[in-house]
Amino acid sequence: MKNDRRSIWRILEVSNTRRSIGVWSVIACAFVAVFLIILSIDRDLYMELAKEGTNTERLTSISYLVAGVLFLVLSWRNYRQTHSFGMLLFPLLFGLFFLFIAGEEESWGQWLLYYDPPAAFKDMNTQKEVNVHNLSLFASFLSPHSILNLVALLIGVLIPLGYRFIAPLRRLANAVNFPVSPMACITLFVLGLLYERVSGLIYHQWANAEIREFIFSVGFFLFAVSAYRRRNRLE
């Protein structure tokens, strides 16, 4: 029984092996297909899943929260093993970044704790919430949705491909201990980038953006698990 469990975990390992890339590509396609099927056959359920402050958004926040904690633990573990601040720097930055996104997703507990932000802050926020990504200044500069897409493209697709196929880049990333998302996550990020456009062909609705954010959060969660378990490296 134990051997069976170990075999399952080996199959589901998120890494750079061909088997892992194949398995997680299939899982990613099935995962995204489920949302598209629900959108096609039951739009009420789809809207319920995407409703802000519940369901998918909370899972999104939890995924980022766990990813952030894993990276913070990884940074501390690296420091304890090497006593080098350089070894903890990038994992620490990733950890703080993902914790920040987790807080933003839940408006820093506004709807969980039922507190009302100051009027001056609400006037600057397009949704009257306690978060940065809905501040009015983003509406005239670069939208949070575009920023998230760029981050997902860079961290989830371009850097992993460069790390895999460009040896000098790989050596540099390894030398400075830069966490690189494994190739097994690329399909999930690519599908996330395409999701809003594809789902919009079925039904153009704001909820598509919420599902896209959830897909990204799963990708970043798997990235954090792989980095924590040190399965994201190539030599």
C-alpha positions in Angstrom: 0.0 0.0 0.0 2.8 2.4 0.9 4.6 1.6 -2.4 1.4 2.4 -4.2 1.2 5.8 -2.5 4.8 6.5 -3.3 4.2 5.6 -6.9 1.2 8.0 -7.1 3.3 10.8 -5.6 6.1 10.1 -8.1 3.6 10.3 -11.0 2.2 13.6 -9.6 5.6 15.1 -8.9 5.9 18.6 -10.4 9.3 18.8 -12.1 11.2 19.0 -15.4 11.0 15.3 -16.3 9.2 14.3 -19.5 6.8 12.2 -17.5 6.0 15.1 -15.2 5.5 17.5 -18.1 3.2 15.0 -19.8 1.1 14.1 -16.7 0.6 17.7 -15.7 -0.2 18.8 -19.2 -3.0 16.3 -19.3 -4.2 17.4 -15.8 -4.0 21.1 -16.8 -6.1 20.5 -19.9 -8.7 18.5 -18.0 -8.8 21.1 -15.2 -9.4 24.0 -17.6 -11.9 21.9 -19.7 -14.0 21.4 -16.6 -14.6 25.2 -16.3 -15.3 25.5 -20.0 -17.9 22.7 -19.8 -19.6 24.3 -16.8 -19.7 27.6 -18.6 -21.3 25.9 -21.6 -23.9 23.9 -19.8 -24.7 25.7 -16.5 -23.9 29.4 -16.4 -25.6 30.0 -13.1 -23.2 27.5 -11.5 -20.3 29.1 -13.3 -21.3 32.6 -12.0 -21.6 31.2 -8.5 -18.2 29.7 -8.7 -16.7 33.0 -9.8 -18.6 35.2 -7.4 -16.2 37.6 -5.6 -15.5 36.9 -1.9 -16.6 33.3 -2.2 -15.6 29.9 -3.7 -13.0 30.3 -6.4 -11.7 33.6 -5.2 -11.0 32.2 -1.7 -9.3 29.2 -3.2 -7.2 31.6 -5.3 -6.2 33.4 -2.1 -5.4 30.2 -0.3 -3.3 29.0 -3.2 -1.2 32.2 -3.1 -1.0 32.1 0.7 0.4 28.5 0.7 2.8 29.4 -2.1 4.0 32.4 -0.1 4.5 30.4 3.1 6.4 27.7 1.2 8.8 30.2 -0.3 9.4 31.9 3.0 10.1 28.5 4.7 12.4 27.7 1.7 14.3 31.0 2.1 14.8 30.3 5.8 15.9 26.7 5.2 18.4 27.9 2.6 19.8 30.5 5.0 20.2 27.9 7.8 22.0 25.6 5.5 24.3 28.1 3.9 24.3 31.2 6.2 24.3 33.2 3.0 21.8 36.1 2.5 22.2 35.6 -1.2 20.6 32.1 -1.0 17.5 33.4 0.7 17.0 36.6 -1.3 14.9 35.4 -4.3 12.8 32.8 -2.4 12.1 35.5 0.2 11.0 38.0 -2.5 8.8 35.3 -4.1 7.3 34.5 -0.7 6.5 38.1 0.0 5.1 38.6 -3.5 2.7 35.7 -3.2 1.6 36.7 0.3 0.9 40.2 -1.0 -1.3 38.8 -3.8 -3.1 36.5 -1.3 -3.9 39.6 0.8 -5.1 41.6 -2.3 -7.4 38.8 -3.3 -9.3 39.0 0.0 -9.0 42.8 0.3 -6.8 42.2 3.3 -9.7 40.6 5.3 -12.2 43.4 4.6 -15.1 41.0 3.9 -14.0 38.4 6.4 -13.7 40.8 9.3 -16.4 43.2 8.1 -14.5 46.4 8.6 -15.1 49.6 6.7 -12.0 51.4 5.2 -11.6 55.2 5.6 -13.7 57.2 3.1 -10.6 58.8 1.6 -9.3 55.3 0.7 -12.6 54.2 -0.7 -12.8 57.3 -2.9 -9.5 56.2 -4.6 -10.6 52.6 -5.0 -12.9 51.7 -8.0 -14.6 48.9 -5.9 -14.5 50.6 -2.5 -12.2 47.9 -1.2 -9.0 47.7 0.9 -6.6 46.7 -1.9 -4.0 48.2 -4.2 -4.9 46.6 -7.5 -8.3 48.4 -7.7 -6.9 51.9 -7.1 -8.1 54.4 -9.6 -4.6 55.2 -10.8 -4.3 51.7 -12.4 -7.3 52.5 -14.6 -5.3 55.1 -16.6 -1.9 53.3 -16.5 -1.7 49.5 -16.7 -4.6 47.3 -15.5 -3.9 44.7 -12.8 -5.2 42.0 -15.2 -2.5 43.0 -17.7 0.1 43.0 -15.0 -0.9 39.5 -13.8 -0.8 38.2 -17.4 2.7 39.6 -17.8 3.9 38.1 -14.6 2.4 34.7 -15.5 3.9 34.9 -19.0 7.3 35.8 -17.6 7.5 33.5 -14.5 5.4 30.7 -15.8 6.5 30.4 -19.4 9.4 32.5 -20.7 11.8 32.0 -17.8 11.2 28.2 -17.6 11.8 27.9 -21.3 14.9 30.0 -21.2 16.1 28.0 -18.2 15.6 24.7 -20.0 17.1 25.6 -23.4 19.6 28.4 -22.7 22.6 27.0 -20.8 24.1 30.3 -19.7 20.8 31.4 -18.3 20.4 28.1 -16.5 23.9 28.5 -14.9 23.1 32.0 -13.8 19.8 31.1 -12.2 21.4 28.2 -10.4 24.3 30.4 -9.2 22.1 33.1 -7.7 19.5 30.5 -6.5 16.7 32.1 -8.5 13.5 29.9 -8.2 12.4 28.8 -11.7 9.0 27.3 -12.3 9.2 23.8 -13.6 8.3 22.9 -17.2 5.5 20.8 -15.9 3.6 24.0 -15.0 3.9 25.6 -18.4 0.7 24.2 -19.9 -1.3 25.4 -17.0 0.1 29.0 -17.4 -0.4 28.9 -21.2 -4.0 27.8 -20.7 -4.5 30.4 -18.1 -3.3 33.1 -20.5 -5.7 31.8 -23.2 -8.7 31.2 -20.9 -10.3 34.6 -20.9 -10.2 34.9 -24.7 -11.5 31.3 -25.3 -14.2 31.5 -22.6 -15.3 34.9 -24.0 -16.2 33.2 -27.3 -18.7 31.1 -25.3 -20.0 33.8 -23.0 -18.3 37.2 -22.5 -18.5 37.8 -18.8 -16.4 39.3 -16.0 -16.4 35.9 -14.3 -13.9 34.6 -16.9 -11.2 36.8 -15.4 -11.8 35.4 -11.9 -11.4 31.8 -13.2 -8.3 32.8 -15.1 -6.8 34.2 -11.8 -7.7 30.9 -10.1 -5.9 28.9 -12.9 -2.8 31.1 -12.4 -2.9 30.6 -8.6 -2.9 26.8 -9.1 0.2 27.2 -11.3 2.0 29.3 -8.8 1.1 26.9 -6.0 2.5 24.0 -7.9 5.6 26.1 -8.7 6.1 26.7 -4.9 5.6 23.0 -4.1 8.2 22.1 -6.7 10.7 24.7 -5.5 10.2 23.7 -1.9 10.8 20.0 -2.8 13.8 21.0 -5.0 12.3 19.4 -8.0 12.4 22.5 -10.2 16.2 22.4 -10.9 18.2 21.4 -13.9 22.0 21.1 -13.7 
